[in-house]
């Protein structure tokens, strides 16, 4: 067990406040010697061989030989849609994208979505699994207006000491096809509700790639916003849209500020075409965000990273009207990414884990979490010998810290009193 020598933590985050914490006897890698981590002012202050750190004022935690890993990033989720925390709702949508969009919109009123309780429950679940930063796409359309953005923002503020949440104003049902949506997106940017704007399938759904992309890139340039574009488009159609996005990023000077979510078309075109697009993505510093969902093609992690393309990962929908699956655990999502890439060695699996830590952070314009002196203490302890075992076995997280505060233990959130 992970024991606090200063007593239990029934008072949660408020119990520790910003007191020093000494995490004793943990490992940084497979077969590495035991070390102690001293946490001060929300940062890792020292990493010393076990037993050599002396801080009489610190709250002490016995890591019992656990592996310590950096907090993970869910770079693509939809917490406003979740049914987490309520009874089972059978899936009822048809098989194509338009069916799922319509089903989600019909179900909002029937099921009271977005739900404050559901949003909070899912974010706490994600936190308990070691996620310390999340980017969530929140629906914006004339029916729901900005209510979803406002509700997610409220819950995110309540959990600000537990997890960092970034919202994307997302035109799920279309932008050009839903008059009034563009004005709502601009209003969200103008009010400062979001700093990131979404887009969706400019050709396949909107039937006008040029107008759709010109509109969102124009807003991004005017308001200094980032972009994250859902691209479910397949084959040469999706590849062409990627090329249009690359061209606009370079023209508008938005290098490093744009992501493409899903983007599976890249692996459905011939190798020469894929390499050409990859070169453009790397030059424009466009990140690809993958959720490795269902039977869609999986992005080849090693190959794309070798071409200089940054890749992040996310859970996408978790237990919602788009699908019944998901648990909010980015380590579980990493398992799917590694498994479907055919990764077997610890080094390969560690690369998939890095996608869900560094890759996601880079895509969001953040510094990746690291286990080193001076870094923010966003980390978790897990009973595993290595990253390979952590991903393969996915045991509950022993302890999760956010900026040096204990926010979860043994797979359950620590609640402030």
N, C-alpha and C positions, 0 to 999 in steps of 0.2 A: 504493500500500500504506500501511497504518497502521504507522508505525515507532516503536518505543521507542528513544529515544536512549541509554538506559541499558542496552541489550542486549536479548536476547530474553526471553520470559516462560515458559520451560520449567518454571519452578518455580511457575507459576500464581499463585493467590491468595496463597500464602505469600510469593512473590517481592516483591509490592508491599506486603503488610501494610496498614498504615494510613498509609504515606508519602504526602506531597503528590503530586498529579498535575496536570500542566499539559497540557490538551488544546488544541493550537494549530490555528488556521485552520479553524474550523467555522462553519456558518451556522445561524441560528435560524429563518429563514423564507426563502421564495422571493425571490431577488435581494437578500437582506439582505447587508450588509457582513460580511466575515470577522471573527470574534472568537476570543478565547482564553478557555477556562474553567479556572479554578484550583479544584481539588478539595482540601479539607483536612478531616481528621477525618470523612470520609464524607459531607461536604456540599459544595455548590457555594459557594465562598467569594467568588469574583469572576468577573464577566464583563466583559472589557475588549476594546477594539479590538485586532485581531491585532498582535502584536509589542510591545505596551506592558506586558505582565505580566512581572515579573522575580522568579523564585523559583529560585535556583540549586540548591536541594535537591530540587526536584520531579522525579519521573519525567516525561519529556516524551513526548507522543504527537502525531504529526503527523496531524491530521484530514483534510488534503488537500482541503478544501472540502466535506466531507460535511455533511449535515444532521443536527443533533442533536435527538432527540425524547425525551420522557419515557417511562419504562418502562411497559409495558402490563399490564393486569389481566385474567387469565382468571377471570371471576367465576362460571363454572359449568363444571366438568369432573368426570371420574370416573377418576382415575388408578389406583384399585384394580382397575378392570376391564380395563386396557389389555393388549394383546398386543404392544406396541411392543418392538422389539429381537429378536423371534424370527421364525422362518419364517412364511410366509403360511398363514393359517387361513381357508378359505373360509367365507363366511357361511351359516348353516344355520337361522336362526330363521324362524318364520312371520311373517305380515304385521301382526299386531295386538300391542298392548302386552303382553298377558298371555303371548303367545308369546315375546317377547323377554325378559321376566322369567324365565320357565321355562328358556329356552335358556341364559341367563347363569348361572343357578344350577346347571344340569346340568354346564356346562362348567367351573365352578370347580374341582371335584375332578379332572376329566380333564386339565386344562391347568395345574394348580398355581397357581391364582389365589386371592387376589392374589399377585403375584410381586414380591419385593423388587427383583430386577434390572429388571423391567419398569417399576415405579414410578420407580426412579431414572433409568432411561434416558429416560422420557418427561419427567420434570421437567427433566432436563438439556437435552433437546431444546427444551422450552418456553423455558428460560433463553436458549439460543443464539439464539432468535428474538426476544428482547427483552422477554419477560414477566418481571416482577420480583415479582408477587404473584398467587397463585392460590387460589381456593376450590374444594375438591374434595369431592364427595358420596361418602361411603364407606358401603357396604352394612352394615347391622346387621340380623340376624335370628337366630332360634334355632339355625340350622345353623352359621353362621359366628361367632356371638357378637360379641365385640369384637375379634377377631383382626385384622380388616382395619384398624380404627382404630389399633390398636397398631403394626401394621407400617408404615402410612403415617406415623404419628408418628415412628417410628424413622428412616425415610428422610428425613423433613422436617428432623429434628434434624441429620442428617449434612450436609444441604445448607443449613443455616440462614444461612450467609454468602453464599449464592448466590441464593436465592429464598425469599420468605415464603410459607408454605403454611398455609391455614386449612381445617380439616375441618368437614364437616357430618355428623352421625350420621343416616344416611338409611335409612328403612324401605322399601327398594325394592319388596319383595314385598307390602307392606301392613302396617298397624299393628294394626287391629282383627281382621283376618283371620288374623293370625299370633300366636296366644297366646304370651306371653312376650317379645314384641318391645318393648312399652312399658316393661317392667321393665329391659330391656337399655339402652334409650335413657336412662332415668333413671340407671342405673348409670354410663353414659358421662359424663353431666353431673356426677354426684356425685364421680366420680374426677378430674374436670378434664381428661378426654381431649379434650373439645370444648367450645366455647362457643356452638355453633350447632346447632340441631335441625331436621331435615327433616320434610317431610310429602309425601304423594302422593295426588292425585286422590281427595279425600274422598268424592265422590259416585260417580263412574264405576267406581272400583276397589273402594272400601271400602263403598259402598252406605249410608253413614251419615255425612253431612257434619257434623252437629252433634256427634256423639260424637268423631269424629276430630279436628276442630278444637278442641273443648273440651279434649281430652287434651293436645295439643301446646302450646296456649296456656297451659294450666295449668302444664305443666312449665317453659315459658319464663319465666313470671312467678315461679315458685318459685325457679328457679336463676339468674335474671338473664340468660337466654340470648337469642340472636337466633334468628330463624326464617327458613327458606328452603324454600318449598313448591313442589314440582313440580306444575304444573297443566297437564296435557295435555287436560283436558276442553274440549269444543268448544261453540260456539254459546251458546244461552241457559243451558244447564246450567253451563258454565264461568263465564259471566257472573254467575250466581247465586252460585256458590262465591266469586267475587271479592268480591261484596257482603257475604257472610258473613265473609270475612277482614277486610275494611275495618271492619266493625262491631266485631269482636273486638279489633283493634288499638287502636281508639279507647277501647273499654271497659277494656282492660287497661293502657292507658298505654304502649303499645309503639311509639309513633310513631318512625319512623326506624330501627327494628330488625327489620323484616320485609321479605322479598323474595318475589316470585312468579316462579318460573322458567317460561319458555315463555309462558303466558298468552295464547295466540293467540285465545281466545274474544273478547277485546276488539275484534278487528277483524272479527268475524263477526256482530255484532249491529248493529242500526240506529244511525245517527249519534247520535240523542238518547240512546239507552241507553249508547253508548260514551262520550259526553261526560259523562254522569252518573257512570259508573264512574271515569273519569279524574279527575274532580273529587274523588271519594272517595280515590283513590290518592294524589293530591297532598296532600290534607288530612292523611292518615295517614302521609305520607312513606314509602309502600310503593314499593320499587324493582321494576321489571320487568327480568328477565334473559333475554336472547334468545340463542339459538345459531343462528338462521336455518338450520334444518336441513331437508334433503330438500325435499319439496313442501308443507310446512306454510306457512300464511300468514305473511308477514313483518310485524313491528311497524313502523308508520309513524313513523320516528324524528322527523322535523321536526314532525309534527302532535302527537305525544305530548309531546315536550319543550316545544312551544309551550303545551301545557295544564299545564305544571308537573310532569310525571311524569318521574322519574329513570329512565334506562335504562342497564343495563350489558350486557356481552356475554361469551360464553364459547364454548369449543370443543365442550362436551358430551362425548360419547364420542369417543375417539381410537383407532382401530384396535382394536376390541374385539368382543365377541360380540353387541353390539347393531348393529354396522355396520362395514364394512371401510374406511371413509373417515377422513380427518383426518390432520393432521401437527403439531398442537400449536402452530401459528403464529397468534398473534392478529392479525397484520397480514393474513394470508390470510382469517381470519374477518371482519375489517373490510371486506375486499374484497367478500365475499358480502353483508354487510349494506348496503354502499353501492350495490352493483350492483342488488340486488333492490329497493332503495328508489328506483331510477331516478336516483341522484345522478350528476351529470356535472361540475359546477363544482368548483374546488378548495375553495371555501367549504363546499359541501355534503359533500364527501368528508372535510374536516377535522372536520365535525360527527360523522360516523360514527366517525372516529378518537377523538374526544373521548368517545364512548360507551365505547370500549374502554380508556380511561385514567381520566378523571374519573368517568364513570358507574359503572364497576365499583368504584372506590375508595369512592365515596359509599355504594354498596349494602352494602359490607363494613364501613362505619363508619370508614374510613381517610381520611387527608388525600390528595387526589390528587397524583400526582407532577407537579412543575413544573420548568421550566428557568429558575430565578431564584436570586439569591444567598440563602443561608440554607436552601434546600430540600435534602432528601437527594439525594445523587448517584445516583439510580436512573434511568438513561438509556441510550440507545443511539445510535450513529452509523450512518448509512445513506447510500449513494451515490445520492442523489435530490435533485432541485431543490426539491421541495416535498412536503408531506404527500400531495397528490394523486398525484404520481408514485410516492411510496413505496408507497401502497396499490395503485395500478394495476399497478406493475411488481414489487413485492415482492422486491427484490434481497436477498442475504444481509446480515445485520447486520455491519457492519465491526467494531464494538466494542460490548460491553454492559458496563455498570457496575452493580453493586449496592452501595449505600452506599459508593461510591468505589472499589470493588475491581473489577478486570477479571475478569469471569466467563465471557466468551465472545469469540471473535474469528473473523471471517469465517465465521459460521454454525456454529462448533464450540465446545463448552465448553472452558474453560481448567480443567484439573484441578490441584488442589493436590498437591504432592509428599508 
